[in-house]
Amino acid sequence: MQSEKSHRGIASYFVVYAALLVLLAATVIASEVELGRLNLLVSLAIAICKAVLVVLFFMHVRASSHRVWIFSVAGFAWLLILIVLTMADYTQRPAVPDSGLTQIPLGVHDAERP
């Protein structure tokens, strides 16, 4: 059974819910503000904060054993590795040049082509 220490009550869920709503508002505001290359970094930071809150409180990792903590941290570390490698690949690719060809809309038959 759960100990009294691990069970914080419904008030903590409302506090976390309010924090998630604030982070949601921060996400909307960050999407409207032009930060250049920092947009991605700010969006990922906000998303990570929301994910940590959900994992710690709603998935009850905060009150779990050390083994659960280790696997949770390992999962986040693996996710971080995947994001870093993806961003490294994405930033090293050359821009796709414009081929000058006009795009034909889907569903247009040969007789209707310009």
N, C-alpha and C positions, 0 to 999 in steps of 0.2 A: 504494500500500500504506500501511498505518498505520505511523506512526512510533512509537518506543518511548515518547515523551511522551504520546501519545494513548491508548496501551494500558496500563491500570493493573493489569490482572490480575483474577483471580477474587475476591480478597480485598475489593476495593472493591464488588463486587456484593453480597457478604454484608453488608458494612457498610450499604449502602443498603437492603437487604432488612430488616435489623434496625431501621433507622430507620423504614421503612414499617410494620413491626409495632408499634413504639412509637406511631406516629401513629394506627394502627388502634385501639390500646388507648385513646389519648386521645379518639378519636371516640366510642368506646363509653362512656367515663366522662363525656364532655361531654353525651351524650344522656340520661344518668341524672340529671345535676345540673340543678336548676332555676335558670336564670340570667335568666329573664324575657326581655326583648328582646335580650339578649346571646347567647342560644343560637344564633341565626342567624349572627351575626358570628363566634363561636368556631368553629362548624361550617365556615363558608366559609374561615376562616383555615387550619384544619387541612387541608381539601381542597386549597387552593391549595399548601400546603407539599408534600403528597403528589404533586400534579401536577407541581410543579417538579422534585422528585427523579426522577420517572419520565422527564420530558422530558430532563433534563440527563444522566442516566446510562444509562438503558435505551434511549433514542432517540439517544444519542451526540451530542447537541447541544453538550455541553461541549467536545468536541474537534473541532468542526466549524469551517467558515470563518465569516467575519464576515457573509456574506450569509445564511447559515442562522440566525445569531443575530438578525439584523434581522427576518427573517420570523417567527421564534419570538416575539420581543418584540411584533411587530405583532399576531400572533394572540392573545396574552394581553391586549394593550391592547384589542383589539376585544371579547374576552370580558368584560373589565372594564366597558367601555362598555355592553354588553348587560345585565349584571347590575345596574349602577347605574340604568339607565333602567327596568328591570323593577321594581326595589325602589322607585323613586320613584313609579311608577304604582301599585304595590300599596299603598303607605302612604297615598296620597291618595284611595283609593276609600272611599266610606262603607260602614259595616257593613250587611249585608243584614238587614232586620228580619224577625222571625218572623211569618209570614203567618197562623198559627193553624190552618192546614189540617193534617189528619192525612195522613201519607204512606201510600199503599197499596202493599204489597209487590208486587214483580214476580211475575208468574205467577198472580195471583189473578184468578179470573173474576168477571164481574158478579154472578152468583148468590151468590158467597161473600163479597162485600164487606159490611162491617159497616154 
